[in-house]
Amino acid sequence: MNHPIARLHDRITRFGFYLGGATLCGIVVCFWIEVVARYFFNSPTLWSGSLVAYFLCLSASLAMPELARTQGHIAITVLHERLSPRARRHYDRGIALVAGGICLIAAWIIVDETLRQLAGGTTTAMGLDIPKYWVSSFISYAFINTALHFLRHALFPVDATAPDPTDRQEA
């Protein structure tokens, strides 16, 4: 689908994927700081373990929609490979529709919890006074955006051999 809104959605997803990669770099930096502080200065940090956990959550949440967009998720294809091309297209659309519906249900539950955290002023523990709704917001984003990609695959199937319009063309 080459609609401007679809292209914008794909670009936002790709940006989130790169931001998720940056959070992985943040994990590495936190571990370096922890190792140096603990083993060279005998003074371990109180915050690095928590920050690594939150960065990991952010990384997974920001990468998940890109995997749905590019259909890069793990699949068991025994049944898929035995279907005729026509039946395979219907099967793929049905699976995408079910996956999108499940992601929407999960998003609904997570958004409800995020709003509860926002209203209650819940914060994180272990030396990091971060409002929990910040972390939950990224998880909500992940499930909503992933659902949108699955629903796009179900409602507007794309030829798998067509080039991805968000990929840069090498000159």
ABEGO torsion letter per residue (X at the ends): XABAAAAAAAAAAAAAAAAAAAAAAAAAAAAAAAAAAAAAAGBBBAAAAAAAAAAAAAAAAAAAAAAAAAGABBBBAAAAAABBAAAAAAAAAAAAAAAAAAAAAAAAAAAAAAAAAAAAGBBBBGGBBBBAAAAAAAAAAAAAAAAAAAAAAAABBBBAABBBAABBBBX
